[in-house]
């Protein structure tokens, strides 16, 4: 009787020689199964290869946005320091 029972979940599209191998196959959901060795990875070199040109480009882009505000802030700082000293020593004239 057991030999005549048909398995409902049996796959017919797999060759019989592969059935034993596919039995142990498990689905991988987001699990890293292969990785590169740290010695095979080239992480820092490309970043530093053109760092000087990238920094120069960013500074040129930001110059027109940050430049006027920075110059104004420095000017106000030195003016306020000069004015404070002027008022502090005014009575000594």
C-alpha angles and dihedrals in degrees: 000000000000093000091055096054112105117221110232097202097048115125117225097187093072122083112248092240090060098048094088092049094048091049091073095044114117129192117253114219110187094321117138108234099169130033141170121253114246087243091059094050121090103201112143102036098067090046093054095037095085101012094124093056092046092051092047091050093050092048091051091049093049096041095086093044101043101024100077093044092048093049090048092050094049091047092051091047094053092041091051091048091050092047092049092052091046092053093041094055098034093104092058095069 
